[in-house]
Amino acid sequence: MSTAPDERPDGVESLLLGQRPHLTRAQVADAAGVPLDSATELWRQLGFPHAADDDVAFADADVEALRLAHDLMALGILSDDSQAALVRTWGRAFARLADWQTALLARVAEQVPGSSPAEQLALLTAEVVPRVEQLQSYAWRRHLASAANRLLAIDDPTAPTHRLAVGFVDIVGFTSRSKALGDAELVDWIEGFEDAASGLVLDHGGQVIKTIGDEVLFVAGDVAGAVEIALTMTARGADEDDPFPAVRAGIALGDVVTRLGDVFGPTVNIAARLTSVARPGTVLVDAVAHEELDPRRRARGADDADAGASDEADDEREPEDHRDGPYRFRRVPRVSVKGYSRLEPWVVRRVSGS
């Protein structure tokens, strides 16, 4: 295929699709051997613009893609109940990635001396896209390998829930700080936070689920790892010489529903609620995480269960401020937050020198 630039408005589209659009949606569905209704629904789930019956908006690549999707359904990979959710996730992820990559190319094209912007963008597309495509395929395969290893490490991969430590880390004073920054400065600040936070999570064996502007949601297989991630971030945020922003964090331990790269359930909700009540620079853990981190309480839990001890009695015996291993814990008065009337938070800090 020639990669010579084309100054026509659809020149870039031709480069990306391999040829100029020359098919209607009915012709694509017919060539792929797929009912038109099924093809239309697939395109809608992917987030593509609506095409009228007589719009010549498709190419041979669309025929092949439709065949591949049909093959996956025939193999049972895409069932009727999972197709919509999975395809929507693909569509949203690639749409965001494509918007960002196109904006980058457009900015670079503006700086290239020469003829029309369309020709400059076409030249960049021909040079850049094949390399980006290879890197995206590589990144996907590496993440697929990592996800497979995590799944194989679980006792029952088919279980609907898995026991995980869930953590939220939230920038302190984000609203006031963002008002004082220009658009470019704000973007740089957020990207710097996301990059540093993601690196810290990965360095401690955790997994970033998503970043939401001023907040990072992550999971870890053990609560100690999650606590180390959060404590490292709060320590960096407290260092005036470190550009990492001041943060607060909440961590909960329990069963979590994982779906399409996201996590759901009460454990996630509790971690979010803990973050909302945490003081700047502190890490709060829930009662389950505290028990897991506190060997004395964990050992005593079995004895109390045999003796029928109540939560109130356990509260009376548990010192409000105590040290266990590398951590020091301080009880916070029970709090009432949305959905949880008696949440039991504990502040966790590193013991000096640990």
N, C-alpha and C positions, 0 to 999 in steps of 0.2 A: 504494500500500500504506500502510495506517495505521501510524503509529509509536507509537500509544498504548501505555503500559506495560501489561504483563500480569503479575499477581501469581502466576499458576500456576507450578509448578516449571519447566515447559518454555517459559516466556514468552520468555526470552532466546534459546533455541534457535529459536523461531518467528520472532523478529526477524531472526536471522542467516540462516536458511534460506528466509525469505520466506513460510513457512506452517508450520502444525503438521505433524509427521511423520504420514503417513497411508498409507504403502505398506510392504509387506514387500519383502525383497530379491528374491524371485522376481517380484513385480509390477514392480519397477524394471527388472530385466533384460529382462522381456517387453516393457515399454513402450519400452525403448531398442533392442530388436531384437538383443540381445547374449546369448550363452549364459550361463547362470547361473554355471557354473564360471569363466568368464573374468571376470565381474563380481566374484565373490567373491575371486578372486586379486588383482584390481586393488585392492579395498578393503583386503585384507591387506597388500599392498605399501605402500599409503599409510599404514598404521599405525592404521586405524580399529578400534574395538572390535568383537569378533565379534558378529554378530547371528544369533539363531536363526531358523529358517524362518518362525515365526509372529510374530516381533517386528515391530511397526509402528514402524520407526525411520527411515524415509526419506521424502523429499519430492520434488517435481518437479525441484528443483535437482539431485538425485542422478541423475535420469533424463537431464537435459541434459549433465551432466558425463560420464556413461557414453557418451553418443552422441559427444561431442567426442573422448574418448579413442579410441573406435572409428574415428572419422574420421582421426585422426592416424596410426593404424596402417595404415589403407587408403592414406594418402598416402605411406607409407614413412618418416615421421618417427620413429615408434616401431616399430622392428623387434622381432621376437621376442627377440633376444639383448640388446637395449638397453632394452627396456621395464622389466624388473624393476629394474635399477640406477637408471635415471632416476627412476622413480616412487618408489622407496625414498628417493632423495635429496630429492625434493619433500616426501614425507611427513615425514621427519625434520626438515627445515628449517622447514616450516610448523608442525609440532607444537611445536618449541621456541619459535618466535616467538609462537604462540598462547598457550602457557603463560605467557610473560613478559607479554604484553599483557593477559591476563585478570587476572593478579596485580596489575598496575598499576591496572586498572579497579576491582578489588575494594578496593584500598587507598583510592582516591579515593571510592568509594561509601560507605565507612565514615565519611567526613568530611562527607557531605552530610546535613543535617538533613531529616527527613521521615518517610515511612512505612517499610515493610519493606525489608530489604536487597535482596530480589528486585526490588522496584519501582525502587529506586535504581539497581541495576545495569542494569535494562532501559532506564531513562531515559538513562544514560550511553552504553549500547550504541547506542541510536538516534541519539545526537548524534555519537559518536566514530567508529564503525565506517565509515560512508561516507567520511569524510575520510581515515582510515587506509588504506582500500582504494584510494583515488585516489593517495595517496602511494606505496603499495607498487607499484602499476602503473607509476607514473612512475619509481621507483627501478629496477625491473626493466628497463624500456625503456632507461634510461640505461646500465645495466650491459651490456645486450645490445649497444648501440651501441659501447661501449668494447671488448667482447670481439670484435666483428666487425672493428673497426679493428686490433686486435692480430693477428687471424687473417690479415687481408689483408696485413699487413706481413711475414708469413713467406713465404719463398721457395716452400716446398711445404707448404701447409696440411694436406694429407692424409697427410703423413709420420707414422709412429707415434711418433716422438720429436722433440723440439726442443731446441736448444742454449740453455741458460739458466744464469744464476747463481742458486744457491739459498742462502738464508741462514737461519740460526736465531739468535734472540736470546733469552737465558735470564736470568731474574732471579737474582742472586747472593744466597744466604742466604734463599731464599723460605720454606723450612720453618720456620726459627727465627723469622723475622719474622711469619709468619702465626699462629704460636702466641701471639704477644704482642698480637694484635689481636682485637677483638670481631667478631662476624659482620658487622655493618653496616660497620665500619671496613675489614674485609678486602674486602668487595664494592666499596667506594669505591676502595680502593687498586688492586685489579685492574682495575677499569673505567678508572681514571685512566691506568694503564700501557697498557692496550689502546688507549685513545683517542689518547694521545700517540704511541705506536709506530706505529699505523696512519697517522696524519697524516704522520709522518716518511717512511714508506715511499712514500706517495702523492706527497709533495712532491718526492721524488727519482726519480720515474718508475717505481717498483716496484709490485708487486701483492701485497697480503696474501692468502695462501692460507688460513690459519686461525690462530686464537689458541687456545692450550691452557693456560689458567690462567696460569702464570708464564712462558710461552714464546710467541714469535711466529715463524711460518714465512712467509717471503716469497720472491718471485722477482723477478729483473730481467733485462732483455734484454742488459745488458752488465755485466761484473764490476766495473768502476769505479763504476757506480751503486750496486751492491750494497755495495761497500766503503764508500762515502760514507754510506750508510744506517747501517751497523753502527758506523762511527767516530763519527757524530753521536750515536748512542744511548749509546755508551760514554763519550763526552765529557760528555754531560748527566748520566749516572749518577755520574761522578766529581766533579761540581760539588755541593758541600755545600749551596749555596743553591737548588738545583733539586730539586723533589720527585720527579723521575724517579728510579727505583731504580737501584742499581748493577747492571750487566749484563755478560755476556760473549757472544761471538758466534763462529760458524763459518760459512765461506762456501766453497762448492765450485762448480766450473764444469764443465759437461758436458751430455750428452744426458739429457733428462728425459721421462718419460711423463706426459702430462696427461690426466686423466680426471675428468669431472664436477666440475670446480673444484678438484681435488686434484692433487698431483704425486707421482710414484713413481720408483723406480730407484736405482741405485748412487750417483748424484750427490747425491740427497737423503739417503741413508744416510751418506755421507761428511761432509756438512755437519753432520748431527746428531752424528756421532762427534767431529768437531773441536770442536763446542760443549762436549761433555762433558769434554774435556781442556784447554780454554782456561782460563787464569787469570782471576780477576776483573778486569774493566776492559780486557781485551784482545780483539783480533779475530784469529782464525786463518784462513788461507786454504790451500787445498790446492795441490799442485804445479802443476796445470793453471791455476788462477787466478793463481798467482804468475808463471807464464810469460807469461800474457796481459798482466799488469800491468807486466812488466819488459821494456822494448824490447830491451835488450842480450841477454837470454836468449832472447827470441823470435827475434831475428835469428840468434843463434848456433845455434839449434835446427836450422835447415836445414843449416848447415855441418856440424854434428856428425852429422846423419843421413847426409850424404854420406860422411863419414869413418868412419862406423860406431862412433862414440864410445859408450861404455857409460854407464849411469846412475852407476856408481861414479866414473868419470873426471869426469863432469860435476859430481858432488858435490864433488870435490877442487878444481876450479877456481872453483866458485861461492863468493864470500866469504860468511861466515856473517852478517855485518851490512853491508848496503849500501843506498845510496840510489838511487832511480830516479824522476825526475819529482817529483811531490808526495808520494811515499811513501818510507818507510824500512822495510826488511825485515830480519828476524832469523830465521835458521834455528832451528827447534826440533828436538831429537833425534827421529829416527823413533820412532813409537809403535805399539804393538800394541793394537788395540781389537777389539771383537767384529766379526768378518767381514773385518777388514783387518789383516794381520800387520805391514806396513811402511808405515804412513801417513806421508807427508812434510808436516808442517805448517810454515807460515811465519807469524810475527807481523808484522802490517802496522800501521804508524802513520803519521800525517801528519808531514811534515817541518815543523819549527817555522816559522811564518809563512806556510805554504801555505793 
